Amino acid sequence: MAKPDGSPKEKSTVQTNMIMLTVVTSVIILVMNIVLFFYISRAIDVINRVYSTNVTIGEMSDALSLVRSSMTEYLNTKSTDSMEQYFDACQQYRDFLSELSLQGQGRDTAAILQDIEGLSDTYLSVTDDTIQAKRGRVVEKYNAGYERSEKIYGYINSYIYNLNNEQFRRNSEKYASLRASLRSLAAVTMSVIVVVAIVNILLTSVMTKNIMDPVRQREIVMETHLKDAELKYLQAQINPHFLFNTLNAGAQLAMLEDADKTSDYLQNVAAFFRYKIKGENKETTLEQEIALVDNYIHILNVRFSGDIHFRKELDEDCLSVSVPGMILQPIVENAVNYGIRDIEREKHIVLKVERLPELIRVRIEDNGVGMSAGRIREVMAGNAGDNPIMKDSNGVGIVNVMSRLRLFYDREEVMHMFSEGKDKGTIVDILIPVDTSEE
């Protein structure tokens, strides 16, 4: 069943508010992600810088060891490969030493670097002299040079070890400070996210309330209209006169007819009133509504000696559609009371159900006295009550049905009425919308 929607202005306002909420939330989250990414990138750079000095010191120590080992190998083998390896190792060591000197921080570090630089220059000079003495086969000189280089090598290694420890201590302090900063940033980020989530929930709740309030109001209005329609219809249709005629006809049948007919009659009467007692504003199906019309026609034909010829042309695939209760019987009753009751010719009522492209059309057609175009306009506009003859059933019943159909389907065009004029009969079409997407 279709539900009432808000006005275009309400829809536009709600849509604008939801878009603004989504945009603001997205911008805040985007900004927080950018800030978080910036600080994480910065933290990674700082960590890389913190420990790059230790890495350089380690690589420099490895290069110094390579200088020593290549020199020793040359002294033992006097090979060209060991000579080339020695010169390459010396160049690598000088490069690492130059790079490290640019990263010195603090007085202690600067002093240690100065000692390493001085000793390194001496060491490389001694190793060069030792290599040259080996090449010149000056045994005493390269033996003395080798012994001296070993002592200097030990001193340099000691200073490198001290420098590495000093840098590690300083880097650990920097890392601890950086970790504290990241924890603070994480706490701030989490706080902002929580605040944004709370604000988002509050704003969503407010907007949801603004959306639901009009819906609840419309539901209350619809329920009020349905209750009012029920009271009006019960007052207009179920009256003592109808009940008296029905019970009197049943009594006459009990005396004049066989028990089977009386039983059928009473069963139809019971079914008819049982359906009405359930409540006309309850949702039902088109098939049940047609069954009620069958009960009603059966009751009338007992009263009027079978003069009403009732025919049905039904599309069986359309009978399960949902409809509001008591929409067909009032139209059929109007057709009987104000269409065919007083005519001398045969009395015919036809009920047709057929499927149109986007609608199910229920047509109730009689061959009675007909209606003028002006009278049809009055009935459809709800002004038929001015006529005392029409007041109790025709106008009130149709307006009642139209009102409930419009509330149920949330659309204006729910009924058409036609007549070619006097003694040409009347046609009433009930238009039931069908959601093709659901099909």
C-alpha positions as CSV (number, residue, x, y, z in Angstrom):
1,M,0.0,0.0,0.0
2,A,1.3,3.4,-0.9
3,K,2.1,5.7,2.0
4,P,1.7,9.4,2.2
5,D,4.8,11.4,1.3
6,G,5.8,14.9,2.4
7,S,5.3,18.0,0.3
8,P,8.0,18.9,-2.3
9,K,9.2,21.7,0.0
10,E,9.6,19.2,3.0
11,K,11.4,16.7,0.8
12,S,13.8,19.5,-0.5
13,T,14.5,20.7,3.1
14,V,15.2,17.2,4.4
15,Q,17.3,16.3,1.4
16,T,19.3,19.6,1.8
17,N,19.9,18.9,5.5
18,M,21.0,15.3,4.9
19,I,23.4,16.5,2.1
20,M,24.9,19.2,4.4
21,L,25.3,16.7,7.2
22,T,27.1,14.2,4.9
23,V,29.3,16.9,3.4
24,V,30.3,18.4,6.8
25,T,31.0,14.9,8.3
26,S,33.0,13.9,5.2
27,V,35.1,17.1,5.3
28,I,35.9,16.6,9.0
29,I,36.9,13.0,8.5
30,L,39.0,14.0,5.4
31,V,40.8,16.7,7.3
32,M,41.5,14.3,10.2
33,N,42.9,11.7,7.8
34,I,45.1,14.4,6.1
35,V,46.5,15.6,9.4
36,L,47.0,12.0,10.6
37,F,48.8,11.1,7.4
38,F,51.0,14.2,7.6
39,Y,52.1,13.4,11.2
40,I,52.6,9.7,10.4
41,S,54.8,10.6,7.4
42,R,56.7,13.1,9.6
43,A,57.1,10.5,12.3
44,I,58.5,8.0,9.8
45,D,61.0,10.6,8.6
46,V,62.1,11.4,12.1
47,I,62.5,7.7,12.9
48,N,64.6,7.2,9.8
49,R,66.8,10.2,10.7
50,V,67.1,9.0,14.3
51,Y,68.6,5.6,13.5
52,S,70.4,6.6,10.2
53,T,73.4,7.7,12.3
54,N,73.7,4.3,13.9
55,V,73.4,2.6,10.5
56,T,76.2,4.9,9.1
57,I,78.4,4.2,12.1
58,G,77.9,0.4,11.6
59,E,78.7,0.7,7.9
60,M,81.8,2.8,8.6
61,S,83.0,0.2,11.1
62,D,82.5,-2.5,8.5
63,A,84.5,-0.4,5.9
64,L,87.3,0.0,8.4
65,S,87.4,-3.7,9.0
66,L,87.6,-4.2,5.2
67,V,90.6,-1.8,5.0
68,R,92.4,-3.8,7.7
69,S,91.6,-7.2,6.1
70,S,92.5,-6.2,2.6
71,M,95.8,-4.7,3.8
72,T,96.6,-7.9,5.7
73,E,95.7,-10.0,2.7
74,Y,98.0,-7.9,0.5
75,L,100.8,-8.2,2.9
76,N,100.4,-12.0,2.8
77,T,99.7,-12.5,-0.9
78,K,100.8,-9.3,-2.6
79,S,98.0,-9.9,-5.1
80,T,96.5,-7.3,-7.4
81,D,93.0,-8.1,-6.3
82,S,93.8,-7.4,-2.7
83,M,95.4,-4.1,-3.6
84,E,92.3,-3.0,-5.5
85,Q,90.1,-4.1,-2.7
86,Y,92.3,-2.1,-0.2
87,F,91.9,1.1,-2.2
88,D,88.2,0.6,-2.6
89,A,87.8,0.0,1.1
90,C,89.8,3.1,1.9
91,Q,87.5,5.2,-0.3
92,Q,84.4,3.8,1.2
93,Y,85.7,4.5,4.7
94,R,86.5,8.1,3.8
95,D,83.0,8.5,2.4
96,F,81.3,7.2,5.5
97,L,83.6,9.3,7.7
98,S,82.7,12.4,5.7
99,E,79.0,11.6,5.9
100,L,79.1,11.0,9.6
101,S,81.0,14.2,10.3
102,L,78.0,16.2,8.9
103,Q,75.6,14.5,11.4
104,G,77.5,15.3,14.6
105,Q,75.4,16.7,17.3
106,G,76.4,17.9,20.7
107,R,79.9,18.5,22.2
108,D,80.5,14.9,23.2
109,T,79.7,13.7,19.8
110,A,81.8,16.4,18.1
111,A,84.8,15.5,20.3
112,I,84.5,11.8,19.5
113,L,84.2,12.6,15.8
114,Q,87.3,14.8,15.9
115,D,89.3,12.0,17.5
116,I,88.0,9.4,15.0
117,E,88.9,11.7,12.1
118,G,92.3,12.4,13.4
119,L,93.1,8.7,14.1
120,S,91.5,7.7,10.8
121,D,93.8,10.0,8.8
122,T,96.8,8.6,10.7
123,Y,95.6,5.1,10.2
124,L,95.1,5.4,6.5
125,S,98.5,7.1,6.2
126,V,100.2,4.3,8.1
127,T,98.4,1.6,6.0
128,D,99.5,3.4,2.8
129,D,103.1,3.4,4.0
130,T,102.9,-0.2,5.0
131,I,101.5,-1.1,1.5
132,Q,104.3,0.9,-0.2
133,A,106.9,-0.8,2.0
134,K,105.6,-4.2,1.1
135,R,105.7,-3.3,-2.6
136,G,109.3,-2.1,-2.1
137,R,110.1,-5.2,-0.1
138,V,111.3,-3.2,2.9
139,V,110.5,-5.9,5.4
140,E,111.3,-4.1,8.6
141,K,109.3,-1.0,7.6
142,Y,106.1,-2.8,6.6
143,N,106.3,-5.0,9.7
144,A,106.6,-1.9,11.9
145,G,103.8,-0.2,9.9
146,Y,101.6,-3.2,10.4
147,E,102.1,-3.3,14.1
148,R,101.4,0.4,14.4
149,S,98.3,0.2,12.2
150,E,96.9,-2.5,14.5
151,K,97.2,-0.3,17.5
152,I,95.5,2.7,15.8
153,Y,92.8,0.3,14.5
154,G,92.1,-0.7,18.1
155,Y,91.8,2.9,19.2
156,I,89.5,3.8,16.3
157,N,87.3,0.8,17.0
158,S,87.0,1.9,20.6
159,Y,86.0,5.4,19.7
160,I,83.5,4.1,17.1
161,Y,82.0,1.9,19.8
162,N,81.7,4.9,22.2
163,L,80.2,7.0,19.4
164,N,77.7,4.3,18.6
165,N,76.6,4.1,22.2
166,E,76.3,7.8,22.6
167,Q,74.2,8.1,19.4
168,F,72.0,5.2,20.5
169,R,71.4,6.9,23.9
170,R,70.4,10.2,22.2
171,N,68.3,8.4,19.6
172,S,66.5,6.5,22.3
173,E,65.5,9.8,23.9
174,K,64.3,11.1,20.6
175,Y,62.3,8.0,19.9
176,A,60.7,8.1,23.4
177,S,59.7,11.8,22.7
178,L,58.4,10.9,19.3
179,R,56.4,8.0,20.7
180,A,54.8,10.3,23.3
181,S,53.9,12.7,20.5
182,L,52.2,10.0,18.5
183,R,50.3,8.8,21.5
184,S,49.0,12.4,22.1
185,L,48.1,12.7,18.4
186,A,46.2,9.3,18.6
187,A,44.3,10.5,21.7
188,V,43.4,13.8,20.0
189,T,42.4,12.0,16.8
190,M,40.2,9.6,18.7
191,S,38.6,12.4,20.7
192,V,37.8,14.3,17.5
193,I,36.3,11.1,15.9
194,V,34.2,10.4,19.0
195,V,33.0,14.1,19.0
196,V,32.1,13.9,15.3
197,A,30.3,10.6,15.8
198,I,28.3,12.0,18.7
199,V,27.4,15.2,16.8
200,N,26.5,13.1,13.7
201,I,24.2,10.9,15.8
202,L,22.6,13.9,17.4
203,L,22.0,15.7,14.1
204,T,20.7,12.5,12.5
205,S,18.3,12.0,15.4
206,V,17.0,15.5,15.0
207,M,16.6,15.1,11.3
208,T,14.9,11.8,11.7
209,K,12.5,13.3,14.2
210,N,11.8,16.1,11.7
211,I,11.1,13.5,9.1
212,M,9.0,11.2,11.2
213,D,6.8,13.8,12.9
214,P,5.0,14.8,9.7
215,V,4.6,11.1,8.9
216,R,3.1,10.4,12.3
217,Q,0.8,13.4,11.9
218,R,-0.4,12.1,8.6
219,E,-1.0,8.7,10.0
220,I,-3.1,10.2,12.8
221,V,-5.1,12.2,10.3
222,M,-5.6,9.1,8.2
223,E,-6.7,7.1,11.2
224,T,-9.1,9.9,12.2
225,H,-10.6,10.0,8.7
226,L,-11.0,6.2,8.6
227,K,-12.8,6.2,12.0
228,D,-15.0,9.0,10.9
229,A,-15.8,7.1,7.6
230,E,-16.7,4.0,9.6
231,L,-19.1,5.9,11.8
232,K,-20.7,7.7,8.9
233,Y,-21.1,4.5,6.9
234,L,-22.5,2.5,9.7
235,Q,-25.0,5.3,10.4
236,A,-26.0,5.6,6.8
237,Q,-26.0,1.9,5.8
238,I,-26.8,-0.3,8.7
239,N,-30.1,1.0,9.9
240,P,-33.1,-0.6,11.7
241,H,-35.2,-0.6,8.6
242,F,-32.7,-2.7,6.6
243,L,-32.3,-5.1,9.6
244,F,-36.1,-5.4,9.9
245,N,-36.6,-6.2,6.3
246,T,-33.8,-8.7,6.3
247,L,-35.1,-10.6,9.4
248,N,-38.7,-10.4,8.1
249,A,-37.7,-12.0,4.8
250,G,-35.9,-14.7,6.7
251,A,-39.0,-15.4,8.7
252,Q,-41.2,-15.6,5.6
253,L,-38.8,-18.1,4.0
254,A,-38.8,-20.2,7.2
255,M,-42.6,-20.5,6.7
256,L,-43.0,-20.8,3.0
257,E,-39.8,-22.3,1.6
258,D,-37.8,-25.4,2.3
259,A,-35.2,-25.4,5.1
260,D,-32.3,-25.4,2.6
261,K,-33.1,-22.0,1.1
262,T,-33.7,-20.6,4.6
263,S,-30.3,-21.9,5.6
264,D,-28.6,-20.4,2.5
265,Y,-30.2,-17.1,3.2
266,L,-29.3,-16.9,6.8
267,Q,-25.7,-18.0,6.0
268,N,-25.4,-15.1,3.6
269,V,-26.9,-12.7,6.1
270,A,-24.4,-13.9,8.7
271,A,-21.5,-13.6,6.4
272,F,-22.6,-10.2,5.4
273,F,-22.8,-8.8,8.9
274,R,-19.7,-10.7,10.1
275,Y,-17.7,-8.9,7.4
276,K,-19.1,-5.6,8.4
277,I,-18.4,-6.2,12.1
278,K,-14.7,-6.8,11.3
279,G,-14.4,-3.2,10.4
280,E,-14.5,-1.5,7.1
281,N,-11.2,0.4,7.6
282,K,-9.2,-2.9,7.8
283,E,-7.1,-3.9,4.8
284,T,-8.6,-6.8,2.8
285,T,-8.4,-8.2,-0.7
286,L,-10.5,-7.6,-3.8
287,E,-11.6,-11.3,-3.7
288,Q,-13.1,-10.8,-0.2
289,E,-14.8,-7.6,-1.3
290,I,-16.4,-9.4,-4.2
291,A,-17.5,-12.3,-1.9
292,L,-19.3,-9.7,0.3
293,V,-21.1,-8.3,-2.8
294,D,-22.2,-11.9,-3.6
295,N,-23.7,-12.2,0.0
296,Y,-25.4,-8.8,-0.4
297,I,-27.0,-9.7,-3.8
298,H,-28.2,-13.0,-2.4
299,I,-29.9,-11.2,0.4
300,L,-31.5,-8.7,-1.9
301,N,-32.8,-11.3,-4.3
302,V,-34.5,-13.1,-1.5
303,R,-36.3,-9.8,-0.6
304,F,-37.0,-8.9,-4.2
305,S,-37.9,-12.4,-5.5
306,G,-34.8,-12.8,-7.6
307,D,-35.4,-9.7,-9.8
308,I,-31.8,-8.6,-9.7
309,H,-29.7,-10.2,-12.4
310,F,-26.1,-10.0,-11.2
311,R,-23.2,-11.0,-13.5
312,K,-19.4,-11.0,-12.8
313,E,-16.5,-10.8,-15.3
314,L,-13.4,-11.3,-13.3
315,D,-9.7,-11.4,-14.1
316,E,-8.6,-14.0,-11.6
317,D,-5.0,-12.7,-11.5
318,C,-6.2,-9.4,-10.0
319,L,-8.3,-10.7,-7.1
320,S,-5.4,-10.9,-4.6
321,V,-4.6,-7.2,-4.7
322,S,-5.0,-5.3,-1.3
323,V,-7.8,-2.9,-0.9
324,P,-9.5,-1.0,2.0
325,G,-12.6,-2.7,3.4
326,M,-16.2,-1.9,2.3
327,I,-15.5,-0.2,-1.1
328,L,-17.7,-2.3,-3.4
329,Q,-20.9,-3.1,-1.4
330,P,-21.8,0.7,-1.0
331,I,-21.5,1.2,-4.7
332,V,-23.6,-1.8,-5.5
333,E,-26.2,-0.7,-2.9
334,N,-26.4,2.7,-4.6
335,A,-26.9,1.0,-7.9
336,V,-29.8,-1.0,-6.5
337,N,-31.5,1.7,-4.5
338,Y,-31.1,4.6,-6.9
339,G,-30.6,2.9,-10.2
340,I,-32.6,-0.3,-10.8
341,R,-35.1,-0.6,-7.9
342,D,-38.0,1.3,-9.6
343,I,-37.5,0.4,-13.3
344,E,-40.0,-1.9,-15.0
345,R,-37.6,-3.7,-17.2
346,E,-35.2,-6.4,-16.1
347,K,-32.7,-5.2,-13.5
348,H,-29.1,-5.9,-14.3
349,I,-25.9,-5.2,-12.4
350,V,-22.5,-6.2,-13.9
351,L,-19.3,-6.3,-11.9
352,K,-16.1,-6.4,-14.0
353,V,-12.5,-6.6,-12.9
354,E,-9.8,-6.1,-15.5
355,R,-6.1,-5.3,-15.6
356,L,-5.0,-2.1,-17.4
357,P,-1.3,-1.2,-18.0
358,E,-0.7,0.4,-14.6
359,L,-4.1,0.0,-12.9
360,I,-6.7,-2.6,-11.9
361,R,-10.2,-1.3,-12.9
362,V,-13.2,-2.5,-11.0
363,R,-16.4,-1.5,-12.9
364,I,-19.9,-1.6,-11.4
365,E,-22.5,-1.1,-14.1
366,D,-26.3,-1.0,-13.9
367,N,-29.1,-0.5,-16.4
368,G,-31.1,1.8,-14.2
369,V,-32.4,5.4,-14.4
370,G,-29.0,7.0,-15.1
371,M,-27.7,10.3,-13.9
372,S,-27.2,13.7,-15.5
373,A,-23.7,15.2,-15.9
374,G,-24.5,17.9,-13.3
375,R,-25.6,15.3,-10.8
376,I,-22.5,13.2,-11.4
377,R,-20.4,16.3,-10.7
378,E,-22.3,17.0,-7.5
379,V,-21.8,13.4,-6.3
380,M,-18.1,13.3,-7.1
381,A,-17.6,16.7,-5.4
382,G,-19.4,15.5,-2.2
383,N,-22.4,17.8,-2.6
384,A,-25.1,15.1,-3.1
385,G,-26.2,15.6,0.5
386,D,-28.4,18.5,-0.5
387,N,-30.8,16.1,-2.1
388,P,-32.9,14.4,0.6
389,I,-33.5,11.4,-1.6
390,M,-29.8,10.8,-2.2
391,K,-28.7,11.8,1.3
392,D,-28.8,8.5,3.0
393,S,-26.8,6.4,0.6
394,N,-25.8,7.6,-2.8
395,G,-23.7,10.7,-2.2
396,V,-22.5,9.9,1.2
397,G,-21.5,6.4,0.3
398,I,-19.5,7.4,-2.8
399,V,-17.7,10.2,-1.0
400,N,-17.0,7.8,1.9
401,V,-15.5,5.3,-0.5
402,M,-13.5,7.9,-2.4
403,S,-12.1,9.4,0.8
404,R,-10.8,6.0,2.1
405,L,-9.4,5.0,-1.3
406,R,-7.5,8.3,-1.5
407,L,-6.1,7.8,2.0
408,F,-5.2,4.2,1.3
409,Y,-3.4,4.7,-2.0
410,D,-2.3,8.3,-1.5
411,R,-3.6,9.5,-4.9
412,E,-6.5,11.7,-6.0
413,E,-7.7,9.8,-9.1
414,V,-9.4,6.7,-7.5
415,M,-12.9,6.8,-9.0
416,H,-14.7,7.7,-12.2
417,M,-18.5,7.9,-12.8
418,F,-20.3,7.8,-16.2
419,S,-23.9,7.9,-17.4
420,E,-25.3,8.6,-20.9
421,G,-28.3,10.2,-19.3
422,K,-31.8,9.3,-18.3
423,D,-32.6,5.5,-18.4
424,K,-29.2,4.8,-19.8
425,G,-27.8,3.3,-16.6
426,T,-24.7,4.3,-14.6
427,I,-21.1,3.1,-14.6
428,V,-18.8,3.5,-11.5
429,D,-15.1,2.7,-12.0
430,I,-12.8,2.2,-9.0
431,L,-9.1,2.6,-10.1
432,I,-6.6,0.5,-8.0
433,P,-2.9,1.5,-8.7
434,V,-0.5,-1.4,-9.1
435,D,3.2,-1.1,-8.4
436,T,4.8,-2.7,-11.5
437,S,8.2,-2.9,-9.7
438,E,6.8,-5.2,-7.1
439,E,5.2,-7.4,-9.8
